[in-house]
Amino acid sequence: MKPDTAADLHTEIRRLRIRIAGLSGDELDAGRRTEIRSALSALSALSADGRPVPALADRVLGDQLVVLLQDCLPEYGAAPAVTARALQIAVELRRHLA
């Protein structure tokens, strides 16, 4: 893990929180919703032993994402490889939501 991987993940968490919160109902179409839920599943497999992610209302998708991403940070006990993979998932999701 690069020394700044954790800092980069913190930055992506902030960016995604803002991006998802800023999506209107029309902008949160089936494709974007699917991308977010796919990222949630990947993060669950990475940091939550693959437990199913509950399908909650759209208004909490960002919260679910933030919680699972934060679980991948070193200060929460995540291994460097987990942090690096979570960063990759976060960056890919942000690009898909653009």
C-alpha positions as CSV (number, residue, x, y, z in Angstrom):
1,M,0.0,0.0,0.0
2,K,1.3,3.4,-0.9
3,P,1.6,5.7,2.1
4,D,-1.2,7.9,0.8
5,T,-3.7,5.0,0.0
6,A,-5.7,5.6,3.2
7,A,-5.7,9.3,2.6
8,D,-6.9,8.7,-1.0
9,L,-9.7,6.5,0.3
10,H,-10.8,9.2,2.7
11,T,-10.9,11.6,-0.2
12,E,-12.9,9.2,-2.3
13,I,-15.4,8.6,0.5
14,R,-16.0,12.3,0.8
15,R,-16.4,12.6,-3.0
16,L,-18.8,9.7,-3.2
17,R,-20.8,11.0,-0.3
18,I,-21.3,14.3,-2.0
19,R,-21.9,12.8,-5.4
20,I,-24.5,10.3,-4.3
21,A,-26.3,12.9,-2.0
22,G,-26.4,15.3,-5.0
23,L,-28.2,12.8,-7.3
24,S,-31.8,13.6,-7.9
25,G,-34.4,10.9,-8.3
26,D,-34.2,11.2,-12.0
27,E,-30.4,11.0,-12.0
28,L,-30.4,8.0,-9.8
29,D,-31.7,5.8,-12.6
30,A,-31.6,2.0,-12.6
31,G,-28.0,2.0,-14.1
32,R,-26.5,4.1,-11.4
33,R,-28.5,2.4,-8.6
34,T,-27.2,-1.0,-9.9
35,E,-23.6,0.4,-10.0
36,I,-23.9,1.5,-6.4
37,R,-25.4,-1.8,-5.2
38,S,-22.7,-3.7,-7.1
39,A,-20.1,-1.7,-5.3
40,L,-21.8,-2.3,-1.9
41,S,-21.7,-6.1,-2.6
42,A,-18.1,-5.9,-3.6
43,L,-17.2,-4.0,-0.4
44,S,-19.2,-6.4,1.7
45,A,-17.3,-9.3,0.2
46,L,-14.1,-7.4,1.0
47,S,-14.7,-6.3,4.5
48,A,-17.9,-7.8,5.9
49,D,-17.4,-11.5,5.2
50,G,-19.8,-11.3,2.2
51,R,-22.8,-10.6,4.4
52,P,-25.8,-9.5,2.2
53,V,-26.3,-5.8,2.0
54,P,-29.9,-4.9,2.8
55,A,-31.8,-3.3,0.0
56,L,-32.8,-0.1,1.7
57,A,-34.3,3.1,0.3
58,D,-32.3,5.2,-2.1
59,R,-31.8,8.0,0.4
60,V,-29.5,5.7,2.5
61,L,-27.3,4.3,-0.3
62,G,-24.6,6.9,0.4
63,D,-24.6,6.0,4.1
64,Q,-24.3,2.3,3.3
65,L,-21.4,3.0,1.0
66,V,-19.6,5.2,3.5
67,V,-19.9,2.7,6.3
68,L,-18.5,-0.2,4.1
69,L,-15.7,2.0,2.8
70,Q,-14.7,3.2,6.2
71,D,-14.5,-0.5,7.3
72,C,-11.7,-0.8,4.7
73,L,-9.6,1.9,6.4
74,P,-6.4,1.0,8.4
75,E,-7.8,2.8,11.5
76,Y,-10.6,0.3,11.5
77,G,-8.2,-2.6,11.3
78,A,-8.2,-3.2,7.5
79,A,-5.1,-4.8,5.9
80,P,-3.3,-2.7,3.3
81,A,-4.5,-4.9,0.5
82,V,-8.1,-4.3,1.6
83,T,-7.6,-0.6,1.7
84,A,-6.1,-0.6,-1.8
85,R,-9.0,-2.7,-3.2
86,A,-11.6,-0.5,-1.6
87,L,-9.9,2.6,-3.1
88,Q,-10.1,0.9,-6.5
89,I,-13.8,0.1,-6.0
90,A,-14.5,3.7,-4.9
91,V,-12.7,5.3,-7.8
92,E,-14.4,3.0,-10.3
93,L,-17.8,3.8,-8.8
94,R,-17.2,7.6,-8.8
95,R,-16.3,7.3,-12.5
96,H,-19.4,5.4,-13.3
97,L,-21.6,7.9,-11.5
98,A,-20.1,10.9,-13.4
